[in-house]
Amino acid sequence: MAIKGIYTALSGALAQSQQLDTIANNLANVNTPGFKKDQQTFQEYLTANEKPPTVLQVPRVPASIESFYDMQGGDMSYVDSAGTFTDWSQGPLKNTNNPLDVAIEGGGFFEIASPQGVRLTRLGSFKMDGNGQLVTKEGYPVLRQAEAGADPATRVIRLTGENPINIAPNGDVYEGENVIARLAVVDVANKDSLQKIGSSMYNFKSNSTPETTPAPAASLKQGFLEMSNVNVVKEMTDMIQTTRIFESTQKAISAYDQMADKVVNQVGNTR
């Protein structure tokens, strides 16, 4: 029983280790524009729920302090990771006074043409490249709104740089008095189907269907950037709590190890 107990404590220690990794990544990106914090979630793994009764190796005698047969092993539970999920809450907006910086208020993503295909981002830190294209800081073209299925190569936004650029809340891009394009701002109904791919960009998971819809409720603010939605105070509080729980599980593992040692080396030698 002590041997099984050590695995219960070990599963808790591994869970808290994953939680610490997630918190550390959040804190590392506290000043990263467009970053959305992650949250680790866990569930309880019950032996009786995961294995049929015939698999359980327990004594076939009435329940006693030496046996938990009547409970079918249900008292043995482990911590099981249910996955990492992104918190999509709005981040604060920072005034940059750069006319090519655009922040999204509300739900939605900009569409970007990366070398691997169309990707999504909340980071509206744009610039004009040497060819007059509106691009991200990595040089990926920002796409205009178009009909579904349109070739991304035909959706590139081109600027002349001869007149001031103004971007309306609905995404219309003005160069001087002329509307030259409307930024493609789309939303995803099932955001759990998205995964982070770096540089504040997202792609659909391989086992999901890429489905986007227009985001008419989104409002764009020119000259602003959406900052990270990480709350430093909360993350530090969670880190302290997680560290204490991790230390407790380590003590439990050590206690079970000492119990096993006594069973093998002391009780077993008793005559």
C-alpha positions as CSV (number, residue, x, y, z in Angstrom):
1,M,0.0,0.0,0.0
2,A,2.9,2.3,0.8
3,I,4.3,1.6,-2.7
4,K,1.0,2.6,-4.4
5,G,0.9,5.7,-2.2
6,I,4.2,7.0,-3.4
7,Y,2.9,7.1,-7.0
8,T,0.0,9.1,-5.8
9,A,2.3,11.7,-4.3
10,L,4.6,11.5,-7.3
11,S,1.7,12.3,-9.7
12,G,1.0,15.4,-7.6
13,A,4.6,16.5,-7.7
14,L,4.7,16.1,-11.5
15,A,1.5,18.1,-11.8
16,Q,2.9,21.0,-9.8
17,S,6.1,20.9,-11.8
18,Q,4.0,21.4,-15.0
19,Q,2.1,24.2,-13.3
20,L,5.4,25.9,-12.4
21,D,6.6,25.7,-16.0
22,T,3.4,27.3,-17.2
23,I,3.6,30.1,-14.7
24,A,7.3,30.7,-15.5
25,N,6.4,31.1,-19.2
26,N,3.6,33.5,-18.4
27,L,5.9,35.7,-16.3
28,A,8.6,35.6,-19.1
29,N,6.0,37.1,-21.5
30,V,4.5,39.7,-19.2
31,N,5.8,42.5,-21.5
32,T,5.2,40.7,-24.8
33,P,2.5,42.5,-26.8
34,G,-0.4,40.3,-27.9
35,F,0.6,37.5,-25.5
36,K,-2.3,35.5,-23.9
37,K,-1.4,33.7,-20.7
38,D,-1.8,29.9,-20.3
39,Q,-3.4,27.9,-17.6
40,Q,-2.7,24.3,-16.6
41,T,-5.7,22.2,-15.7
42,F,-5.8,18.9,-13.9
43,Q,-8.3,16.1,-13.2
44,E,-8.4,13.2,-10.8
45,Y,-7.6,9.8,-12.0
46,L,-9.5,7.2,-10.0
47,T,-8.4,3.6,-10.3
48,A,-11.9,2.3,-10.2
49,N,-13.1,4.6,-12.9
50,E,-10.2,3.9,-15.3
51,K,-9.9,0.1,-14.9
52,P,-12.5,-2.7,-14.8
53,P,-12.9,-4.6,-11.5
54,T,-11.3,-7.7,-13.0
55,V,-8.1,-5.8,-13.5
56,L,-7.8,-4.7,-9.9
57,Q,-5.3,-6.8,-8.0
58,V,-6.9,-6.7,-4.5
59,P,-7.6,-9.4,-2.0
60,R,-11.0,-11.1,-2.3
61,V,-11.9,-10.7,1.4
62,P,-14.3,-8.4,3.3
63,A,-13.2,-4.8,3.7
64,S,-10.8,-4.3,6.5
65,I,-7.9,-2.1,7.4
66,E,-5.7,-4.4,5.4
67,S,-8.0,-4.5,2.4
68,F,-10.0,-2.0,0.3
69,Y,-11.7,-4.7,-1.9
70,D,-15.2,-3.4,-1.3
71,M,-14.1,0.0,-2.6
72,Q,-12.7,-1.6,-5.8
73,G,-9.5,0.5,-5.5
74,G,-11.6,3.7,-5.6
75,D,-9.6,5.2,-2.8
76,M,-6.4,5.3,-4.9
77,S,-6.5,8.5,-7.0
78,Y,-3.8,10.2,-9.0
79,V,-3.4,13.7,-10.5
80,D,-3.8,13.6,-14.3
81,S,-3.1,16.6,-16.6
82,A,-6.1,17.7,-18.6
83,G,-4.1,20.0,-20.8
84,T,-2.9,23.6,-21.1
85,F,-5.5,26.2,-22.1
86,T,-5.2,29.8,-23.1
87,D,-6.9,32.7,-21.3
88,W,-8.4,34.8,-24.1
89,S,-9.3,37.8,-21.9
90,Q,-8.6,41.3,-23.2
91,G,-5.2,42.7,-22.5
92,P,-4.5,46.4,-21.7
93,L,-3.9,48.8,-24.6
94,K,-0.7,50.8,-24.8
95,N,-0.5,54.1,-26.7
96,T,2.4,54.0,-29.1
97,N,1.5,56.9,-31.5
98,N,2.7,54.7,-34.3
99,P,0.1,54.9,-37.1
100,L,0.8,51.3,-38.2
101,D,0.2,49.9,-34.7
102,V,-3.3,48.5,-34.4
103,A,-5.0,47.0,-31.4
104,I,-8.1,44.8,-31.3
105,E,-10.7,45.6,-28.7
106,G,-13.0,42.6,-28.3
107,G,-12.7,39.2,-29.9
108,G,-10.9,38.6,-33.2
109,F,-7.6,38.0,-34.9
110,F,-5.7,39.5,-37.8
111,E,-5.0,37.2,-40.7
112,I,-1.3,36.9,-41.7
113,A,0.2,35.2,-44.7
114,S,3.2,33.2,-43.3
115,P,5.4,30.9,-45.5
116,Q,3.5,28.0,-44.0
117,G,0.0,29.4,-44.8
118,V,-2.5,31.8,-43.3
119,R,-2.0,32.3,-39.6
120,L,-3.8,34.3,-36.9
121,T,-2.5,36.9,-34.5
122,R,-3.6,39.5,-32.0
123,L,-0.4,41.5,-32.3
124,G,-1.0,44.5,-34.6
125,S,2.6,45.7,-34.7
126,F,2.8,46.4,-38.5
127,K,5.2,48.2,-40.8
128,M,5.6,48.9,-44.5
129,D,8.3,46.9,-46.3
130,G,10.5,47.9,-49.3
131,N,7.8,46.7,-51.7
132,G,5.1,48.9,-50.1
133,Q,3.4,45.9,-48.4
134,L,1.8,46.1,-45.0
135,V,3.7,43.4,-43.0
136,T,4.3,42.1,-39.5
137,K,7.7,42.7,-37.8
138,E,8.7,39.3,-39.2
139,G,7.9,40.5,-42.7
140,Y,4.7,38.4,-43.2
141,P,2.0,40.2,-45.3
142,V,-1.1,41.4,-43.4
143,L,-4.2,40.3,-45.3
144,R,-7.2,42.3,-46.5
145,Q,-10.7,41.2,-46.1
146,A,-11.9,39.0,-49.0
147,E,-14.3,36.3,-50.0
148,A,-13.8,32.8,-48.4
149,G,-11.2,30.8,-50.3
150,A,-9.5,33.7,-52.0
151,D,-5.8,33.3,-52.7
152,P,-3.7,35.0,-49.9
153,A,-1.4,36.3,-52.6
154,T,-4.2,38.5,-53.9
155,R,-5.0,39.8,-50.5
156,V,-1.8,41.7,-49.8
157,I,-2.2,45.3,-48.7
158,R,0.0,47.7,-50.7
159,L,0.8,51.3,-49.6
160,T,2.5,54.1,-51.5
161,G,3.8,55.9,-48.4
162,E,2.9,59.2,-50.1
163,N,0.0,60.1,-47.8
164,P,-0.9,59.7,-44.1
165,I,-2.3,56.3,-43.1
166,N,-5.5,56.1,-41.1
167,I,-7.2,53.0,-39.9
168,A,-10.8,53.2,-38.9
169,P,-12.4,51.1,-36.1
170,N,-14.0,48.8,-38.6
171,G,-10.6,48.1,-40.2
172,D,-10.8,50.3,-43.3
173,V,-7.3,51.5,-44.3
174,Y,-7.2,55.0,-45.6
175,E,-4.2,56.4,-47.5
176,G,-5.0,60.1,-47.6
177,E,-8.7,60.2,-48.6
178,N,-8.8,56.9,-50.3
179,V,-9.8,53.6,-48.8
180,I,-7.3,51.0,-50.1
181,A,-8.3,48.0,-48.1
182,R,-10.1,46.6,-45.1
183,L,-8.0,44.6,-42.6
184,A,-9.2,41.0,-42.3
185,V,-10.3,40.5,-38.7
186,V,-11.8,37.1,-38.1
187,D,-12.9,35.2,-35.0
188,V,-12.8,31.5,-34.1
189,A,-15.8,29.9,-32.4
190,N,-13.8,27.1,-30.8
191,K,-10.7,28.7,-29.6
192,D,-9.5,25.4,-28.0
193,S,-8.8,24.4,-31.6
194,L,-5.9,27.0,-31.8
195,Q,-2.3,26.4,-30.7
196,K,0.5,28.9,-30.2
197,I,3.3,28.7,-32.8
198,G,5.5,31.5,-31.6
199,S,5.8,35.2,-32.4
200,S,2.3,35.7,-30.9
201,M,0.8,33.8,-33.8
202,Y,-1.7,30.9,-33.8
203,N,-2.6,28.0,-36.1
204,F,-5.3,25.4,-36.0
205,K,-4.4,22.1,-34.4
206,S,-3.9,19.2,-36.8
207,N,-6.9,17.3,-35.5
208,S,-9.3,20.3,-35.9
209,T,-11.1,22.0,-38.8
210,P,-9.9,25.5,-39.7
211,E,-13.1,27.5,-39.4
212,T,-13.1,31.3,-39.1
213,T,-15.9,33.9,-39.2
214,P,-15.9,37.7,-39.6
215,A,-15.6,39.5,-36.3
216,P,-17.9,42.5,-36.8
217,A,-18.0,43.3,-33.0
218,A,-14.2,43.8,-32.9
219,S,-13.1,47.5,-32.8
220,L,-9.6,48.5,-34.0
221,K,-7.6,51.3,-32.3
222,Q,-4.9,52.9,-34.4
223,G,-1.7,53.9,-32.6
224,F,-2.2,51.3,-29.9
225,L,-0.9,47.8,-29.1
226,E,-2.7,45.2,-27.0
227,M,-0.3,44.1,-24.2
228,S,0.0,40.8,-22.4
229,N,-3.0,39.9,-20.2
230,V,-0.7,38.4,-17.6
231,N,-1.3,39.7,-14.1
232,V,2.1,39.7,-12.4
233,V,0.7,39.7,-8.8
234,K,-1.6,36.7,-9.5
235,E,1.1,34.7,-11.2
236,M,3.5,35.3,-8.3
237,T,0.9,34.3,-5.8
238,D,0.1,31.2,-7.8
239,M,3.9,30.4,-8.0
240,I,4.3,30.6,-4.2
241,Q,1.2,28.4,-3.7
242,T,2.4,25.9,-6.3
243,T,5.9,25.8,-4.8
244,R,4.5,25.0,-1.4
245,I,2.3,22.2,-2.7
246,F,5.3,20.8,-4.6
247,E,7.3,20.8,-1.4
248,S,4.5,19.0,0.4
249,T,4.4,16.3,-2.2
250,Q,8.1,15.9,-1.9
251,K,7.7,15.4,1.8
252,A,5.0,12.8,1.2
253,I,7.3,10.9,-1.3
254,S,10.1,10.9,1.3
255,A,7.7,9.6,4.0
256,Y,6.5,6.8,1.8
257,D,10.1,6.0,0.9
258,Q,11.0,5.7,4.6
259,M,7.9,3.5,5.2
260,A,9.0,1.2,2.4
261,D,12.5,1.0,3.8
262,K,11.3,0.0,7.2
263,V,9.0,-2.7,5.8
264,V,11.8,-4.2,3.8
265,N,14.8,-3.8,6.2
266,Q,13.2,-3.8,9.6
267,V,9.8,-5.6,9.6
268,G,11.1,-8.2,7.2
269,N,14.0,-9.1,9.5
270,T,11.9,-9.3,12.7
271,R,12.1,-12.8,14.2
